[in-house]
């Protein structure tokens, strides 16, 4: 009979190696991989995407020393933050820009099952309370303004950057924020012992760097008064970026996105375009807020309009070329083709009708872009409408596609791709199989 192998002496490993194992077993959460089409959803409300816990807590049951080491490491690493919103519908305040905001759990009334899961989290390092003016809350949101969100500290920065109070101007003076560091209620988990000044700074920095324009914020539980006051001042400020630096950043993003499109790196190209569009959208809402407070607003002129046009066009081009990408990137599923084509239509609709809610963009209606670029936009619109015809309103799609391809040929005569697409569209419209 062979002798059994001796047990592995886990505690003989150096503490650094044991910490790596604790990190893998107790601090691993899923990361959602976004497709090129999902990256293009820049004019929608930012989605909340739940992370899944990938580890196992059985390691805590091994023995007393491992439990103490692993539990302490888990408390310091998994810093959970709970966001509670009352009278403010979070969906209205999170602006759209890929990728999504990752959370561990969220509850929206009347989903009592999710509320129970939210309340089961045994510890919170920090809570953020968002309260809306009661009159505005009842009239605008009703029962929809009731949210509870649990997220990791590493995801808090993205959440704060997306939370734009300026998008709902009538609630500007009625939203109050309370940030409370430390456990709430009876504390039995040991989280209070790990919340030293270093951890407190980690928790407050996403708030300090992300939130802007909230005029009523209170911070409790921070032992560093200087950090507290600095965070409050940053959150209350409405700082408009310096024009030259902003234009240089947008130009760099535009060049990089065009290069990514030419190289066939569709996801990177669309992501860069989405970031540029989001920056311009934030400038617009900031401008509106500053005008409301009678502050001086720098003039970006037509440069901002030009970048806005180029980002949308490049995004549509990346989506278009992704349809004919070589394997394994090639799009095969019919549903995916439809989603990409409808995204192209949505993006170019925004391009041709720039929203009047952005006052800074109004001058774009009189701004002329190169005929070659406008023709490209019309061609992409016709192409996308033709491919998603079976689910789009058939008559509307056909007439719109024909108009767009005729505009492309008129603006840029002699282009063989445009002329071929015009022939295909005309044959498609004459086909007896079309409804």
Protein Blocks (a to p, Z undefined) as FASTA:
>chain_A
ZZddddddfklpcfklmmmmmmmmmmcccdddddfklmmmmbbccdddddddfbdfklmm
mpmmlmmmmmmmmmmmmccdddddehiafklmmccdddddddfbdcddfbfklmmmmmmp
mbdfbdcdddddfklmmmmnmmmlcccddddfklmmmmmmmmcfklmmmlmmmcccddde
djehjdfkommmmmcfklmmmmmmmmmmmpghiabdcdehiablklmmmmmmmmmpccdd
dfklmmmmmmmmmmmmmmmmmnopaklmmmmmmmmmmmmmmmmmmmmmmmmnopacddeb
jmlmmmmmmmmmmmmmmmmmmmmgccfkbcfblklmmmmmmmmmmmmmmmmmccfklmkl
mmmmmpccdfklmmmmmmmmmmmmmmmmmmmcfklmmmmmmmmmmmmmmmmghiaklmmm
mmmmmmmmmpmkbZZ
